[in-house]
Amino acid sequence: MAKVILEFDRVKEAEGIHSALYGYKYRNVLWELDQKLRSVHKYGAALKGNGQATVEEMGVCSDIRDIIREMLQEDNLTIE
């Protein structure tokens, strides 16, 4: 099993500690958001609640998914 040691010198770096330890949670939230946007775009599911999405909502959700993927790609990241 791999072992990783993170060392931080200052209390100010507490935010860095949190990000390092819980990055997988941020990734999971981003993946869930992507899946929600996908269901609106692909299947016409309402963004909130039950019902159908409008054509405009579907288009915006598709655009947001594209933006998320472009941003991830710029940093050599993936949520797949």
BADREN-224016 format. One record per atom (N, C-alpha, C, O): residue number from 1; x, y, z; atom name; residue in one letter. Coordinates in steps of 0.001 Angstrom, whole numbers, always signed. Layout:
BEGIN
- num,xx,yy,zz,atome,residu
- NUM,X,Y,Z,CA,a
...
END
This chain:
BEGIN
- num,xx,yy,zz,atome,residu
- 1,+844,-1166,+0,N,m
- 1,+0,+0,+0,CA,m
- 1,+895,+1236,+0,C,m
- 1,+1900,+1284,+710,O,m
- 2,+530,+2218,-787,N,a
- 2,+1300,+3455,-869,CA,a
- 2,+1083,+4295,+383,C,a
- 2,+41,+4226,+1034,O,a
- 3,+2094,+5082,+695,N,k
- 3,+2028,+5944,+1866,CA,k
- 3,+2378,+7359,+1425,C,k
- 3,+3363,+7571,+718,O,k
- 4,+1570,+8319,+1841,N,v
- 4,+1795,+9716,+1490,CA,v
- 4,+1918,+10517,+2770,C,v
- 4,+1109,+10368,+3686,O,v
- 5,+2922,+11360,+2831,N,i
- 5,+3115,+12220,+3996,CA,i
- 5,+2994,+13662,+3539,C,i
- 5,+3716,+14098,+2642,O,i
- 6,+2084,+14403,+4154,N,l
- 6,+1906,+15817,+3866,CA,l
- 6,+2421,+16627,+5048,C,l
- 6,+2073,+16359,+6198,O,l
- 7,+3247,+17611,+4755,N,e
- 7,+3770,+18455,+5816,CA,e
- 7,+3439,+19914,+5521,C,e
- 7,+3658,+20397,+4410,O,e
- 8,+2914,+20604,+6515,N,f
- 8,+2595,+22014,+6408,CA,f
- 8,+3227,+22728,+7594,C,f
- 8,+3182,+22239,+8723,O,f
- 9,+3816,+23892,+7326,N,d
- 9,+4555,+24599,+8360,CA,d
- 9,+3738,+25621,+9144,C,d
- 9,+4094,+25952,+10275,O,d
- 10,+2673,+26116,+8580,N,r
- 10,+1942,+27211,+9210,CA,r
- 10,+476,+26879,+9386,C,r
- 10,-97,+26077,+8649,O,r
- 11,-106,+27507,+10365,N,v
- 11,-1539,+27331,+10606,CA,v
- 11,-2334,+27839,+9410,C,v
- 11,-3400,+27307,+9100,O,v
- 12,-1817,+28874,+8734,N,k
- 12,-2490,+29416,+7552,CA,k
- 12,-2667,+28354,+6475,C,k
- 12,-3543,+28468,+5618,O,k
- 13,-1850,+27344,+6524,N,e
- 13,-1913,+26297,+5514,CA,e
- 13,-2998,+25264,+5820,C,e
- 13,-3092,+24243,+5138,O,e
- 14,-3808,+25520,+6830,N,a
- 14,-4879,+24591,+7194,CA,a
- 14,-5824,+24364,+6020,C,a
- 14,-6315,+23252,+5828,O,a
- 15,-6080,+25393,+5245,N,e
- 15,-6945,+25238,+4075,CA,e
- 15,-6319,+24268,+3082,C,e
- 15,-7015,+23461,+2466,O,e
- 16,-5020,+24352,+2933,N,g
- 16,-4307,+23419,+2063,CA,g
- 16,-4406,+21991,+2564,C,g
- 16,-4528,+21050,+1780,O,g
- 17,-4354,+21840,+3874,N,i
- 17,-4498,+20514,+4465,CA,i
- 17,-5879,+19953,+4148,C,i
- 17,-6015,+18800,+3738,O,i
- 18,-6886,+20772,+4341,N,h
- 18,-8260,+20329,+4078,CA,h
- 18,-8421,+19923,+2615,C,h
- 18,-8994,+18874,+2322,O,h
- 19,-7920,+20747,+1699,N,s
- 19,-8023,+20429,+272,CA,s
- 19,-7279,+19144,-69,C,s
- 19,-7762,+18331,-855,O,s
- 20,-6109,+18965,+521,N,a
- 20,-5327,+17765,+248,CA,a
- 20,-6023,+16508,+744,C,a
- 20,-6001,+15474,+76,O,a
- 21,-6637,+16596,+1908,N,l
- 21,-7279,+15425,+2501,CA,l
- 21,-8646,+15109,+1892,C,l
- 21,-9044,+13947,+1814,O,l
- 22,-9355,+16143,+1464,N,y
- 22,-10729,+15941,+1015,CA,y
- 22,-10949,+16255,-457,C,y
- 22,-12087,+16460,-880,O,y
- 23,-9899,+16296,-1228,N,g
- 23,-10019,+16556,-2658,CA,g
- 23,-10955,+15581,-3359,C,g
- 23,-11671,+15956,-4288,O,g
- 24,-10947,+14335,-2913,N,y
- 24,-11822,+13334,-3531,CA,y
- 24,-13296,+13701,-3352,C,y
- 24,-14126,+13363,-4196,O,y
- 25,-13622,+14392,-2253,N,k
- 25,-15006,+14807,-2035,CA,k
- 25,-15395,+15913,-3013,C,k
- 25,-16505,+15920,-3543,O,k
- 26,-14478,+16841,-3247,N,y
- 26,-14737,+17895,-4230,CA,y
- 26,-14943,+17278,-5606,C,y
- 26,-15837,+17685,-6347,O,y
- 27,-14119,+16301,-5943,N,r
- 27,-14237,+15621,-7227,CA,r
- 27,-15595,+14934,-7346,C,r
- 27,-16229,+14989,-8399,O,r
- 28,-16038,+14293,-6281,N,n
- 28,-17312,+13608,-6298,CA,n
- 28,-18472,+14585,-6485,C,n
- 28,-19407,+14303,-7234,O,n
- 29,-18415,+15719,-5815,N,v
- 29,-19467,+16729,-5967,CA,v
- 29,-19501,+17228,-7409,C,v
- 29,-20576,+17394,-7985,O,v
- 30,-18330,+17466,-7990,N,l
- 30,-18267,+17919,-9371,CA,l
- 30,-18827,+16861,-10318,C,l
- 30,-19520,+17188,-11281,O,l
- 31,-18526,+15593,-10042,N,w
- 31,-19057,+14513,-10875,CA,w
- 31,-20586,+14456,-10763,C,w
- 31,-21275,+14289,-11770,O,w
- 32,-21113,+14595,-9549,N,e
- 32,-22565,+14578,-9356,CA,e
- 32,-23232,+15750,-10079,C,e
- 32,-24298,+15590,-10674,O,e
- 33,-22608,+16920,-10026,N,l
- 33,-23135,+18078,-10752,CA,l
- 33,-23141,+17796,-12242,C,l
- 33,-24122,+18089,-12926,O,l
- 34,-22059,+17232,-12751,N,d
- 34,-21979,+16896,-14163,CA,d
- 34,-23089,+15922,-14555,C,d
- 34,-23697,+16071,-15615,O,d
- 35,-23352,+14939,-13718,N,q
- 35,-24401,+13966,-14009,CA,q
- 35,-25790,+14611,-14002,C,q
- 35,-26647,+14256,-14811,O,q
- 36,-26007,+15548,-13095,N,k
- 36,-27282,+16265,-13050,CA,k
- 36,-27458,+17083,-14325,C,k
- 36,-28529,+17067,-14933,O,k
- 37,-26416,+17793,-14727,N,l
- 37,-26478,+18583,-15959,CA,l
- 37,-26709,+17677,-17165,C,l
- 37,-27435,+18036,-18092,O,l
- 38,-26086,+16506,-17144,N,r
- 38,-26264,+15533,-18233,CA,r
- 38,-27715,+15079,-18330,C,r
- 38,-28272,+14994,-19424,O,r
- 39,-28323,+14790,-17189,N,s
- 39,-29707,+14306,-17218,CA,s
- 39,-30664,+15377,-17731,C,s
- 39,-31663,+15067,-18380,O,s
- 40,-30352,+16633,-17439,N,v
- 40,-31187,+17719,-17963,CA,v
- 40,-30994,+17822,-19470,C,v
- 40,-31963,+17879,-20227,O,v
- 41,-29739,+17845,-19897,N,h
- 41,-29447,+18005,-21331,CA,h
- 41,-29908,+16809,-22160,C,h
- 41,-30557,+16981,-23192,O,h
- 42,-29578,+15613,-21717,N,k
- 42,-29833,+14420,-22524,CA,k
- 42,-31273,+13924,-22438,C,k
- 42,-31857,+13520,-23443,O,k
- 43,-31840,+13955,-21236,N,y
- 43,-33157,+13351,-21046,CA,y
- 43,-34274,+14362,-20814,C,y
- 43,-35444,+13985,-20738,O,y
- 44,-33922,+15648,-20701,N,g
- 44,-34944,+16674,-20509,CA,g
- 44,-35522,+16711,-19109,C,g
- 44,-36603,+17262,-18901,O,g
- 45,-34814,+16130,-18140,N,a
- 45,-35286,+16150,-16754,CA,a
- 45,-35181,+17578,-16216,C,a
- 45,-34270,+18322,-16579,O,a
- 46,-36115,+17948,-15353,N,a
- 46,-36092,+19279,-14763,CA,a
- 46,-34834,+19455,-13922,C,a
- 46,-34361,+18514,-13285,O,a
- 47,-34308,+20661,-13929,N,l
- 47,-33122,+20944,-13128,CA,l
- 47,-33438,+20827,-11647,C,l
- 47,-32622,+20331,-10871,O,l
- 48,-34614,+21281,-11256,N,k
- 48,-35075,+21171,-9867,CA,k
- 48,-36455,+20522,-9863,C,k
- 48,-37302,+20822,-10705,O,k
- 49,-36658,+19648,-8919,N,g
- 49,-37966,+19019,-8784,CA,g
- 49,-38267,+18055,-9909,C,g
- 49,-37372,+17591,-10616,O,g
- 50,-39543,+17764,-10060,N,n
- 50,-39990,+16853,-11118,CA,n
- 50,-40493,+17666,-12292,C,n
- 50,-40800,+18850,-12155,O,n
- 51,-40573,+17039,-13418,N,g
- 51,-41072,+17728,-14600,CA,g
- 51,-40053,+17717,-15710,C,g
- 51,-39079,+16964,-15689,O,g
- 52,-40302,+18573,-16677,N,q
- 52,-39465,+18635,-17863,CA,q
- 52,-38673,+19934,-17902,C,q
- 52,-39135,+20976,-17437,O,q
- 53,-37491,+19851,-18456,N,a
- 53,-36652,+21033,-18653,CA,a
- 53,-37093,+21759,-19919,C,a
- 53,-37604,+21147,-20856,O,a
- 54,-36891,+23050,-19929,N,t
- 54,-37163,+23816,-21144,CA,t
- 54,-35994,+23627,-22107,C,t
- 54,-34925,+23159,-21715,O,t
- 55,-36204,+23986,-23342,N,v
- 55,-35139,+23907,-24338,CA,v
- 55,-33968,+24779,-23908,C,v
- 55,-32811,+24403,-24092,O,v
- 56,-34262,+25942,-23337,N,e
- 56,-33212,+26846,-22882,CA,e
- 56,-32389,+26208,-21755,C,e
- 56,-31160,+26289,-21752,O,e
- 57,-33080,+25574,-20798,N,e
- 57,-32375,+24897,-19700,CA,e
- 57,-31466,+23804,-20232,C,e
- 57,-30328,+23653,-19789,O,e
- 58,-31979,+23051,-21182,N,m
- 58,-31190,+21969,-21754,CA,m
- 58,-29929,+22507,-22424,C,m
- 58,-28853,+21925,-22290,O,m
- 59,-30063,+23607,-23138,N,g
- 59,-28920,+24223,-23807,CA,g
- 59,-27901,+24768,-22821,C,g
- 59,-26697,+24581,-22995,O,g
- 60,-28387,+25443,-21783,N,v
- 60,-27492,+26005,-20773,CA,v
- 60,-26754,+24886,-20048,C,v
- 60,-25554,+25003,-19800,O,v
- 61,-27436,+23820,-19707,N,c
- 61,-26793,+22697,-19019,CA,c
- 61,-25706,+22077,-19885,C,c
- 61,-24649,+21701,-19380,O,c
- 62,-25956,+21969,-21174,N,s
- 62,-24947,+21447,-22086,CA,s
- 62,-23736,+22378,-22124,C,s
- 62,-22595,+21918,-22089,O,s
- 63,-23984,+23674,-22195,N,d
- 63,-22889,+24651,-22224,CA,d
- 63,-22058,+24592,-20943,C,d
- 63,-20829,+24654,-20997,O,d
- 64,-22718,+24474,-19800,N,i
- 64,-22013,+24417,-18519,CA,i
- 64,-21153,+23152,-18445,C,i
- 64,-20018,+23193,-17970,O,i
- 65,-21698,+22040,-18915,N,r
- 65,-20902,+20798,-18939,CA,r
- 65,-19653,+20972,-19788,C,r
- 65,-18572,+20522,-19408,O,r
- 66,-19798,+21624,-20937,N,d
- 66,-18647,+21865,-21810,CA,d
- 66,-17602,+22727,-21104,C,d
- 66,-16404,+22453,-21189,O,d
- 67,-18055,+23762,-20412,N,i
- 67,-17141,+24661,-19703,CA,i
- 67,-16400,+23899,-18601,C,i
- 67,-15187,+24041,-18452,O,i
- 68,-17129,+23099,-17837,N,i
- 68,-16503,+22303,-16770,CA,i
- 68,-15416,+21407,-17361,C,i
- 68,-14309,+21339,-16827,O,i
- 69,-15723,+20732,-18444,N,r
- 69,-14758,+19814,-19053,CA,r
- 69,-13551,+20556,-19621,C,r
- 69,-12427,+20061,-19535,O,r
- 70,-13769,+21734,-20198,N,e
- 70,-12649,+22536,-20692,CA,e
- 70,-11735,+22953,-19542,C,e
- 70,-10511,+22892,-19662,O,e
- 71,-12330,+23374,-18435,N,m
- 71,-11542,+23800,-17284,CA,m
- 71,-10744,+22640,-16704,C,m
- 71,-9578,+22801,-16341,O,m
- 72,-11365,+21487,-16620,N,l
- 72,-10660,+20302,-16133,CA,l
- 72,-9510,+19936,-17062,C,l
- 72,-8410,+19623,-16607,O,l
- 73,-9770,+19978,-18359,N,q
- 73,-8752,+19611,-19332,CA,q
- 73,-7549,+20556,-19269,C,q
- 73,-6410,+20123,-19440,O,q
- 74,-7802,+21841,-19026,N,e
- 74,-6711,+22812,-18906,CA,e
- 74,-5749,+22448,-17781,C,e
- 74,-4556,+22739,-17861,O,e
- 75,-6266,+21813,-16737,N,d
- 75,-5434,+21409,-15604,CA,d
- 75,-5112,+19917,-15614,C,d
- 75,-4670,+19362,-14608,O,d
- 76,-5337,+19272,-16765,N,n
- 76,-5064,+17835,-16916,CA,n
- 76,-5799,+17015,-15859,C,n
- 76,-5225,+16105,-15261,O,n
- 77,-7054,+17337,-15635,N,l
- 77,-7880,+16621,-14668,CA,l
- 77,-9052,+15969,-15384,C,l
- 77,-9413,+16355,-16496,O,l
- 78,-9631,+14984,-14735,N,t
- 78,-10808,+14328,-15272,CA,t
- 78,-11711,+13934,-14112,C,t
- 78,-11253,+13767,-12982,O,t
- 79,-12989,+13789,-14402,N,i
- 79,-13917,+13315,-13361,CA,i
- 79,-14507,+11973,-13748,C,i
- 79,-15411,+11470,-13082,O,i
- 80,-14004,+11406,-14803,N,e
- 80,-14498,+10099,-15276,CA,e
- 80,-13861,+8993,-14478,C,e
- 80,-14142,+7818,-14718,O,e
END
